[in-house]
Amino acid sequence: LDTVGVEGMQDPFTPIERDGRLYGRGSQDMKSGVAACVGAAQLLATEGLGRGRVIVAGVCDEEYASLGAEALVRDWRADGAVITEPTDLSV
């Protein structure tokens, strides 16, 4: 998710660990956020949710026209959301 162009990059999708850090296209910008969402959903599935439902949404086209986000807000409603995008620490 949230992967932009790779032109000029050598093996952008091959993860490389160096000095305890992970390098490669998309290694920071959404891997941890998606893992956190899946972990939270698993916990809620195990322990239950008082009411409502949990939707984990990984939408497409975020870097260009936001078609996935537009379809999500058009077709679904929510009482709350957790946004895991790390850009500038703001929604």
N, CA, C and O atoms as a Tinker XYZ file with bonds, in Angstrom:
   364  protein
     1  N      0.830000   -1.190000    0.000000    73     2
     2  CA     0.000000    0.000000    0.000000    64     1     3
     3  C      0.866000    1.242000    0.000000    63     2     4     5
     4  O      1.984000    1.237000    0.515000    81     3
     5  N      0.344000    2.294000   -0.576000    73     3     6
     6  CA     1.003000    3.598000   -0.566000    64     5     7
     7  C      2.384000    3.540000   -1.203000    63     6     8     9
     8  O      3.336000    4.122000   -0.684000    81     7
     9  N      2.491000    2.850000   -2.309000    73     7    10
    10  CA     3.772000    2.735000   -2.993000    64     9    11
    11  C      3.757000    3.601000   -4.244000    63    10    12    13
    12  O      2.874000    3.469000   -5.092000    81    11
    13  N      4.725000    4.472000   -4.351000    73    11    14
    14  CA     4.826000    5.362000   -5.504000    64    13    15
    15  C      5.849000    4.821000   -6.485000    63    14    16    17
    16  O      6.339000    3.704000   -6.316000    81    15
    17  N      6.177000    5.593000   -7.504000    73    15    18
    18  CA     7.060000    5.149000   -8.573000    64    17    19
    19  C      8.392000    4.592000   -8.117000    63    18    20    21
    20  O      8.876000    4.897000   -7.028000    81    19
    21  N      8.968000    3.778000   -8.964000    73    19    22
    22  CA    10.237000    3.131000   -8.644000    64    21    23
    23  C     11.299000    3.395000   -9.720000    63    22    24    25
    24  O     12.361000    2.773000   -9.710000    81    23
    25  N     11.018000    4.298000  -10.629000    73    23    26
    26  CA    11.959000    4.579000  -11.713000    64    25    27
    27  C     13.312000    4.995000  -11.152000    63    26    28    29
    28  O     13.397000    5.853000  -10.273000    81    27
    29  N     14.369000    4.373000  -11.672000    73    27    30
    30  CA    15.727000    4.692000  -11.252000    64    29    31
    31  C     16.197000    3.988000   -9.995000    63    30    32    33
    32  O     17.349000    4.146000   -9.589000    81    31
    33  N     15.315000    3.207000   -9.368000    73    31    34
    34  CA    15.706000    2.479000   -8.155000    64    33    35
    35  C     16.147000    1.069000   -8.536000    63    34    36    37
    36  O     15.526000    0.417000   -9.375000    81    35
    37  N     17.217000    0.613000   -7.912000    73    35    38
    38  CA    17.691000   -0.742000   -8.154000    64    37    39
    39  C     17.026000   -1.682000   -7.165000    63    38    40    41
    40  O     17.195000   -1.520000   -5.956000    81    39
    41  N     16.270000   -2.663000   -7.650000    73    39    42
    42  CA    15.574000   -3.654000   -6.811000    64    41    43
    43  C     14.745000   -3.013000   -5.696000    63    42    44    45
    44  O     14.951000   -3.324000   -4.523000    81    43
    45  N     13.813000   -2.126000   -6.044000    73    43    46
    46  CA    13.069000   -1.396000   -5.007000    64    45    47
    47  C     12.215000   -2.269000   -4.095000    63    46    48    49
    48  O     11.933000   -1.873000   -2.964000    81    47
    49  N     11.795000   -3.449000   -4.557000    73    47    50
    50  CA    10.920000   -4.298000   -3.756000    64    49    51
    51  C     11.661000   -5.420000   -3.041000    63    50    52    53
    52  O     11.040000   -6.309000   -2.459000    81    51
    53  N     12.990000   -5.379000   -3.087000    73    51    54
    54  CA    13.805000   -6.331000   -2.352000    64    53    55
    55  C     14.188000   -5.692000   -1.026000    63    54    56    57
    56  O     14.971000   -4.742000   -1.006000    81    55
    57  N     13.647000   -6.198000    0.091000    73    55    58
    58  CA    13.953000   -5.573000    1.382000    64    57    59
    59  C     15.414000   -5.778000    1.760000    63    58    60    61
    60  O     15.982000   -6.850000    1.555000    81    59
    61  N     16.005000   -4.732000    2.314000    73    59    62
    62  CA    17.389000   -4.782000    2.769000    64    61    63
    63  C     17.432000   -4.287000    4.208000    63    62    64    65
    64  O     16.924000   -3.208000    4.516000    81    63
    65  N     18.040000   -5.080000    5.090000    73    63    66
    66  CA    18.231000   -4.647000    6.471000    64    65    67
    67  C     19.671000   -4.188000    6.630000    63    66    68    69
    68  O     20.611000   -4.900000    6.276000    81    67
    69  N     19.822000   -2.994000    7.165000    73    67    70
    70  CA    21.152000   -2.448000    7.396000    64    69    71
    71  C     21.131000   -1.684000    8.715000    63    70    72    73
    72  O     20.322000   -0.774000    8.892000    81    71
    73  N     22.011000   -2.046000    9.637000    73    71    74
    74  CA    22.120000   -1.372000   10.940000    64    73    75
    75  C     20.788000   -1.338000   11.687000    63    74    76    77
    76  O     20.450000   -0.335000   12.316000    81    75
    77  N     20.034000   -2.437000   11.617000    73    75    78
    78  CA    18.773000   -2.525000   12.340000    64    77    79
    79  C     17.618000   -1.790000   11.693000    63    78    80    81
    80  O     16.560000   -1.645000   12.305000    81    79
    81  N     17.797000   -1.323000   10.468000    73    79    82
    82  CA    16.732000   -0.610000    9.756000    64    81    83
    83  C     16.387000   -1.352000    8.473000    63    82    84    85
    84  O     17.233000   -2.001000    7.857000    81    83
    85  N     15.117000   -1.236000    8.087000    73    83    86
    86  CA    14.643000   -1.881000    6.864000    64    85    87
    87  C     14.557000   -0.848000    5.752000    63    86    88    89
    88  O     13.984000    0.226000    5.936000    81    87
    89  N     15.133000   -1.176000    4.593000    73    87    90
    90  CA    15.113000   -0.298000    3.433000    64    89    91
    91  C     14.426000   -0.993000    2.271000    63    90    92    93
    92  O     14.517000   -2.213000    2.138000    81    91
    93  N     13.752000   -0.244000    1.443000    73    91    94
    94  CA    13.054000   -0.752000    0.262000    64    93    95
    95  C     11.780000    0.039000    0.073000    63    94    96    97
    96  O     11.246000    0.598000    1.031000    81    95
    97  N     11.290000    0.093000   -1.142000    73    95    98
    98  CA    10.100000    0.879000   -1.448000    64    97    99
    99  C      8.923000    0.403000   -0.604000    63    98   100   101
   100  O      8.573000   -0.777000   -0.620000    81    99
   101  N      8.319000    1.328000    0.131000    73    99   102
   102  CA     7.162000    1.023000    0.957000    64   101   103
   103  C      7.498000    0.454000    2.329000    63   102   104   105
   104  O      6.587000    0.077000    3.066000    81   103
   105  N      8.768000    0.380000    2.693000    73   103   106
   106  CA     9.123000   -0.260000    3.963000    64   105   107
   107  C      8.683000    0.547000    5.179000    63   106   108   109
   108  O      8.400000   -0.038000    6.224000    81   107
   109  N      8.619000    1.836000    5.079000    73   107   110
   110  CA     8.164000    2.648000    6.212000    64   109   111
   111  C      6.728000    3.091000    6.006000    63   110   112   113
   112  O      5.887000    2.955000    6.895000    81   111
   113  N      6.466000    3.605000    4.860000    73   111   114
   114  CA     5.184000    4.247000    4.611000    64   113   115
   115  C      4.140000    3.216000    4.248000    63   114   116   117
   116  O      3.734000    3.140000    3.088000    81   115
   117  N      3.737000    2.501000    5.107000    73   115   118
   118  CA     2.518000    1.825000    5.471000    64   117   119
   119  C      2.691000    0.429000    6.008000    63   118   120   121
   120  O      1.722000   -0.132000    6.520000    81   119
   121  N      3.856000   -0.167000    5.926000    73   119   122
   122  CA     4.011000   -1.523000    6.469000    64   121   123
   123  C      3.636000   -1.558000    7.951000    63   122   124   125
   124  O      2.880000   -2.432000    8.376000    81   123
   125  N      4.157000   -0.618000    8.736000    73   123   126
   126  CA     3.867000   -0.635000   10.167000    64   125   127
   127  C      2.412000   -0.283000   10.444000    63   126   128   129
   128  O      1.800000   -0.854000   11.347000    81   127
   129  N      1.852000    0.645000    9.683000    73   127   130
   130  CA     0.454000    1.020000    9.870000    64   129   131
   131  C     -0.494000   -0.125000    9.573000    63   130   132   133
   132  O     -1.452000   -0.348000   10.313000    81   131
   133  N     -0.235000   -0.849000    8.501000    73   131   134
   134  CA    -1.072000   -1.991000    8.140000    64   133   135
   135  C     -0.932000   -3.088000    9.197000    63   134   136   137
   136  O     -1.924000   -3.705000    9.587000    81   135
   137  N      0.290000   -3.329000    9.657000    73   135   138
   138  CA     0.499000   -4.338000   10.705000    64   137   139
   139  C     -0.253000   -3.956000   11.974000    63   138   140   141
   140  O     -0.843000   -4.825000   12.617000    81   139
   141  N     -0.247000   -2.684000   12.350000    73   139   142
   142  CA    -0.967000   -2.226000   13.537000    64   141   143
   143  C     -2.472000   -2.417000   13.374000    63   142   144   145
   144  O     -3.150000   -2.835000   14.312000    81   143
   145  N     -2.996000   -2.113000   12.185000    73   143   146
   146  CA    -4.435000   -2.290000   11.935000    64   145   147
   147  C     -4.837000   -3.762000   12.016000    63   146   148   149
   148  O     -5.853000   -4.099000   12.624000    81   147
   149  N     -4.054000   -4.621000   11.412000    73   147   150
   150  CA    -4.357000   -6.050000   11.431000    64   149   151
   151  C     -4.268000   -6.587000   12.859000    63   150   152   153
   152  O     -5.109000   -7.385000   13.273000    81   151
   153  N     -3.259000   -6.160000   13.612000    73   151   154
   154  CA    -3.127000   -6.593000   14.995000    64   153   155
   155  C     -4.299000   -6.129000   15.849000    63   154   156   157
   156  O     -4.805000   -6.888000   16.675000    81   155
   157  N     -4.731000   -4.890000   15.655000    73   155   158
   158  CA    -5.878000   -4.376000   16.406000    64   157   159
   159  C     -7.155000   -5.119000   16.027000    63   158   160   161
   160  O     -7.965000   -5.441000   16.896000    81   159
   161  N     -7.340000   -5.392000   14.749000    73   159   162
   162  CA    -8.528000   -6.132000   14.299000    64   161   163
   163  C     -8.535000   -7.542000   14.874000    63   162   164   165
   164  O     -9.586000   -8.048000   15.269000    81   163
   165  N     -7.376000   -8.172000   14.921000    73   163   166
   166  CA    -7.280000   -9.515000   15.504000    64   165   167
   167  C     -7.644000   -9.483000   16.982000    63   166   168   169
   168  O     -8.362000  -10.359000   17.463000    81   167
   169  N     -7.156000   -8.482000   17.701000    73   167   170
   170  CA    -7.485000   -8.351000   19.120000    64   169   171
   171  C     -8.984000   -8.134000   19.309000    63   170   172   173
   172  O     -9.587000   -8.752000   20.186000    81   171
   173  N     -9.582000   -7.281000   18.515000    73   171   174
   174  CA   -11.020000   -7.045000   18.611000    64   173   175
   175  C    -11.820000   -8.298000   18.261000    63   174   176   177
   176  O    -12.851000   -8.574000   18.874000    81   175
   177  N    -11.343000   -9.051000   17.276000    73   175   178
   178  CA   -12.033000  -10.292000   16.906000    64   177   179
   179  C    -11.970000  -11.307000   18.048000    63   178   180   181
   180  O    -12.922000  -12.057000   18.262000    81   179
   181  N    -10.879000  -11.334000   18.764000    73   179   182
   182  CA   -10.698000  -12.267000   19.868000    64   181   183
   183  C    -11.480000  -11.834000   21.107000    63   182   184   185
   184  O    -12.139000  -12.654000   21.746000    81   183
   185  N    -11.406000  -10.561000   21.443000    73   183   186
   186  CA   -11.993000  -10.070000   22.686000    64   185   187
   187  C    -13.393000   -9.495000   22.518000    63   186   188   189
   188  O    -14.088000   -9.241000   23.501000    81   187
   189  N    -13.800000   -9.293000   21.281000    73   187   190
   190  CA   -15.140000   -8.776000   21.027000    64   189   191
   191  C    -15.187000   -7.264000   20.952000    63   190   192   193
   192  O    -14.299000   -6.561000   21.433000    81   191
   193  N    -16.225000   -6.802000   20.348000    73   191   194
   194  CA   -16.472000   -5.380000   20.160000    64   193   195
   195  C    -17.860000   -5.113000   20.708000    63   194   196   197
   196  O    -18.806000   -5.827000   20.373000    81   195
   197  N    -17.998000   -4.094000   21.547000    73   195   198
   198  CA   -19.281000   -3.809000   22.176000    64   197   199
   199  C    -20.431000   -3.712000   21.188000    63   198   200   201
   200  O    -21.488000   -4.305000   21.401000    81   199
   201  N    -20.235000   -2.982000   20.133000    73   199   202
   202  CA   -21.256000   -2.874000   19.091000    64   201   203
   203  C    -20.585000   -2.392000   17.812000    63   202   204   205
   204  O    -19.462000   -1.888000   17.842000    81   203
   205  N    -21.260000   -2.544000   16.722000    73   203   206
   206  CA   -20.724000   -2.093000   15.437000    64   205   207
   207  C    -19.812000   -3.107000   14.792000    63   206   208   209
   208  O    -19.818000   -4.288000   15.138000    81   207
   209  N    -19.035000   -2.630000   13.856000    73   207   210
   210  CA   -18.104000   -3.503000   13.139000    64   209   211
   211  C    -16.792000   -2.772000   12.912000    63   210   212   213
   212  O    -16.721000   -1.544000   12.956000    81   211
   213  N    -15.784000   -3.544000   12.674000    73   211   214
   214  CA   -14.461000   -3.003000   12.385000    64   213   215
   215  C    -14.183000   -3.226000   10.909000    63   214   216   217
   216  O    -14.375000   -4.325000   10.388000    81   215
   217  N    -13.739000   -2.199000   10.256000    73   215   218
   218  CA   -13.359000   -2.288000    8.845000    64   217   219
   219  C    -11.897000   -1.883000    8.740000    63   218   220   221
   220  O    -11.523000   -0.778000    9.135000    81   219
   221  N    -11.082000   -2.767000    8.213000    73   219   222
   222  CA    -9.695000   -2.422000    7.916000    64   221   223
   223  C     -9.662000   -2.116000    6.425000    63   222   224   225
   224  O     -9.884000   -2.992000    5.588000    81   223
   225  N     -9.382000   -0.863000    6.112000    73   223   226
   226  CA    -9.421000   -0.423000    4.719000    64   225   227
   227  C     -8.022000   -0.063000    4.236000    63   226   228   229
   228  O     -7.383000    0.847000    4.763000    81   227
   229  N     -7.570000   -0.775000    3.248000    73   227   230
   230  CA    -6.326000   -0.447000    2.559000    64   229   231
   231  C     -6.714000    0.002000    1.164000    63   230   232   233
   232  O     -6.966000   -0.829000    0.291000    81   231
   233  N     -6.764000    1.301000    0.947000    73   231   234
   234  CA    -7.307000    1.824000   -0.303000    64   233   235
   235  C     -6.220000    2.074000   -1.340000    63   234   236   237
   236  O     -5.054000    2.287000   -1.008000    81   235
   237  N     -6.630000    2.042000   -2.593000    73   235   238
   238  CA    -5.695000    2.236000   -3.700000    64   237   239
   239  C     -5.640000    3.700000   -4.130000    63   238   240   241
   240  O     -6.515000    4.496000   -3.791000    81   239
   241  N     -4.615000    4.028000   -4.867000    73   239   242
   242  CA    -4.504000    5.303000   -5.576000    64   241   243
   243  C     -4.339000    6.502000   -4.655000    63   242   244   245
   244  O     -4.707000    7.615000   -5.031000    81   243
   245  N     -3.799000    6.306000   -3.471000    73   243   246
   246  CA    -3.662000    7.396000   -2.502000    64   245   247
   247  C     -2.722000    8.496000   -2.994000    63   246   248   249
   248  O     -2.910000    9.667000   -2.665000    81   247
   249  N     -1.733000    8.128000   -3.765000    73   247   250
   250  CA    -0.746000    9.116000   -4.204000    64   249   251
   251  C     -1.168000    9.918000   -5.433000    63   250   252   253
   252  O     -0.475000   10.864000   -5.808000    81   251
   253  N     -2.283000    9.569000   -6.066000    73   251   254
   254  CA    -2.655000   10.267000   -7.289000    64   253   255
   255  C     -4.030000   10.929000   -7.165000    63   254   256   257
   256  O     -4.111000   12.131000   -6.911000    81   255
   257  N     -5.096000   10.172000   -7.341000    73   255   258
   258  CA    -6.436000   10.757000   -7.353000    64   257   259
   259  C     -7.302000   10.314000   -6.173000    63   258   260   261
   260  O     -8.453000   10.736000   -6.065000    81   259
   261  N     -6.770000    9.477000   -5.297000    73   259   262
   262  CA    -7.486000    8.999000   -4.111000    64   261   263
   263  C     -8.787000    8.285000   -4.444000    63   262   264   265
   264  O     -9.776000    8.431000   -3.725000    81   263
   265  N     -8.795000    7.516000   -5.524000    73   263   266
   266  CA   -10.008000    6.810000   -5.934000    64   265   267
   267  C    -10.497000    5.838000   -4.860000    63   266   268   269
   268  O    -11.702000    5.723000   -4.636000    81   267
   269  N     -9.581000    5.144000   -4.199000    73   267   270
   270  CA    -9.971000    4.190000   -3.162000    64   269   271
   271  C    -10.604000    4.878000   -1.963000    63   270   272   273
   272  O    -11.621000    4.414000   -1.446000    81   271
   273  N    -10.015000    5.974000   -1.518000    73   271   274
   274  CA   -10.567000    6.718000   -0.381000    64   273   275
   275  C    -11.925000    7.315000   -0.740000    63   274   276   277
   276  O    -12.841000    7.311000    0.083000    81   275
   277  N    -12.058000    7.819000   -1.948000    73   275   278
   278  CA   -13.342000    8.374000   -2.389000    64   277   279
   279  C    -14.428000    7.298000   -2.381000    63   278   280   281
   280  O    -15.547000    7.545000   -1.931000    81   279
   281  N    -14.097000    6.103000   -2.880000    73   279   282
   282  CA   -15.073000    5.002000   -2.885000    64   281   283
   283  C    -15.406000    4.575000   -1.459000    63   282   284   285
   284  O    -16.560000    4.262000   -1.163000    81   283
   285  N    -14.422000    4.558000   -0.579000    73   283   286
   286  CA   -14.655000    4.161000    0.813000    64   285   287
   287  C    -15.643000    5.107000    1.485000    63   286   288   289
   288  O    -16.619000    4.652000    2.081000    81   287
   289  N    -15.408000    6.414000    1.400000    73   287   290
   290  CA   -16.302000    7.356000    2.090000    64   289   291
   291  C    -17.653000    7.482000    1.390000    63   290   292   293
   292  O    -18.637000    7.884000    2.011000    81   291
   293  N    -17.707000    7.145000    0.120000    73   291   294
   294  CA   -18.985000    7.156000   -0.589000    64   293   295
   295  C    -19.863000    5.985000   -0.158000    63   294   296   297
   296  O    -21.076000    6.139000   -0.019000    81   295
   297  N    -19.259000    4.815000    0.053000    73   295   298
   298  CA   -20.014000    3.589000    0.286000    64   297   299
   299  C    -20.121000    3.153000    1.744000    63   298   300   301
   300  O    -20.934000    2.284000    2.058000    81   299
   301  N    -19.330000    3.727000    2.640000    73   299   302
   302  CA   -19.312000    3.290000    4.031000    64   301   303
   303  C    -19.399000    4.493000    4.967000    63   302   304   305
   304  O    -19.012000    5.603000    4.603000    81   303
   305  N    -19.905000    4.264000    6.164000    73   303   306
   306  CA   -19.960000    5.282000    7.208000    64   305   307
   307  C    -19.292000    4.718000    8.459000    63   306   308   309
   308  O    -19.313000    3.510000    8.697000    81   307
   309  N    -18.706000    5.599000    9.246000    73   307   310
   310  CA   -18.019000    5.150000   10.456000    64   309   311
   311  C    -18.256000    6.140000   11.590000    63   310   312   313
   312  O    -18.459000    7.332000   11.361000    81   311
   313  N    -18.227000    5.629000   12.801000    73   311   314
   314  CA   -18.311000    6.477000   13.989000    64   313   315
   315  C    -16.930000    6.962000   14.415000    63   314   316   317
   316  O    -16.809000    7.912000   15.188000    81   315
   317  N    -15.907000    6.315000   13.915000    73   315   318
   318  CA   -14.543000    6.692000   14.258000    64   317   319
   319  C    -13.573000    6.064000   13.286000    63   318   320   321
   320  O    -13.954000    5.203000   12.493000    81   319
   321  N    -12.328000    6.486000   13.340000    73   319   322
   322  CA   -11.317000    5.942000   12.429000    64   321   323
   323  C     -9.941000    6.056000   13.073000    63   322   324   325
   324  O     -9.689000    6.935000   13.897000    81   323
   325  N     -9.079000    5.162000   12.683000    73   323   326
   326  CA    -7.673000    5.243000   13.048000    64   325   327
   327  C     -6.913000    5.398000   11.743000    63   326   328   329
   328  O     -6.982000    4.538000   10.865000    81   327
   329  N     -6.191000    6.495000   11.624000    73   327   330
   330  CA    -5.421000    6.773000   10.414000    64   329   331
   331  C     -3.960000    6.493000   10.730000    63   330   332   333
   332  O     -3.404000    7.073000   11.663000    81   331
   333  N     -3.340000    5.616000    9.966000    73   331   334
   334  CA    -1.958000    5.228000   10.273000    64   333   335
   335  C     -0.943000    5.839000    9.320000    63   334   336   337
   336  O      0.218000    5.428000    9.319000    81   335
   337  N     -1.344000    6.790000    8.525000    73   335   338
   338  CA    -0.429000    7.481000    7.605000    64   337   339
   339  C      0.525000    8.358000    8.412000    63   338   340   341
   340  O      0.067000    9.232000    9.147000    81   339
   341  N      1.821000    8.153000    8.297000    73   339   342
   342  CA     2.758000    8.903000    9.130000    64   341   343
   343  C      3.136000   10.297000    8.607000    63   342   344   345
   344  O      3.963000   10.963000    9.229000    81   343
   345  N      2.578000   10.747000    7.524000    73   343   346
   346  CA     2.985000   12.013000    6.919000    64   345   347
   347  C      2.706000   13.196000    7.821000    63   346   348   349
   348  O      1.550000   13.481000    8.131000    81   347
   349  N      3.741000   13.881000    8.242000    73   347   350
   350  CA     3.663000   15.100000    9.065000    64   349   351
   351  C      2.848000   14.934000   10.348000    63   350   352   353
   352  O      2.467000   15.927000   10.966000    81   351
   353  N      2.582000   13.712000   10.748000    73   351   354
   354  CA     1.844000   13.427000   11.973000    64   353   355
   355  C      0.497000   14.140000   12.055000    63   354   356   357
   356  O      0.057000   14.519000   13.141000    81   355
   357  N     -0.160000   14.322000   10.903000    73   355   358
   358  CA    -1.485000   14.960000   10.892000    64   357   359
   359  C     -2.386000   14.248000    9.903000    63   358   360   361
   360  O     -1.911000   13.645000    8.941000    81   359
   361  N     -3.703000   14.320000   10.143000    73   359   362
   362  CA    -4.683000   13.688000    9.256000    64   361   363
   363  C     -4.901000   14.591000    8.062000    63   362   364
   364  O     -5.690000   14.263000    7.175000    81   363
